[in-house]
């Protein structure tokens, strides 16, 4: 279905504060289908498919 959205998260964490992680998750929820959020910082990467 067109309105069905599946978000799959692959998070690579080397060094990450919990507040930062919460911010990333909260921010990623505003992202649309097939959006890619990559390399917010040098410490981690977030992929949304």
C-alpha positions in Angstrom: 0.0 0.0 0.0 1.1 3.5 -0.7 0.5 4.8 2.8 2.3 1.9 4.4 5.8 3.0 5.5 8.4 0.7 6.8 11.4 2.2 8.6 14.4 0.1 9.2 17.1 1.4 11.4 20.7 0.3 11.2 22.7 2.2 13.8 26.4 2.0 14.2 27.4 3.4 17.5 31.0 3.9 18.6 30.6 6.7 21.1 27.2 8.2 21.7 25.4 10.0 24.5 21.9 9.0 25.3 20.6 12.5 24.7 22.1 12.6 21.3 20.6 9.2 20.5 17.2 10.4 21.6 17.5 13.5 19.4 18.4 11.3 16.4 15.5 9.0 16.8 13.1 11.9 17.4 14.5 13.7 14.3 14.4 10.6 12.1 10.6 10.3 12.8 10.1 13.4 10.6 11.9 11.7 7.7 9.9 10.3 4.9 10.0 6.9 3.2 13.4 6.0 1.6 15.0 9.0 3.3 18.6 8.6 4.3 20.1 10.2 7.4 23.7 9.5 7.3 26.7 10.6 9.3 25.3 13.1 11.8 28.6 13.0 13.6 31.8 11.2 13.4 30.6 8.7 16.0 27.6 7.2 14.4 25.5 6.7 11.2 21.8 6.3 10.9 20.2 4.7 7.9 16.4 4.8 7.2 15.1 2.6 4.4 
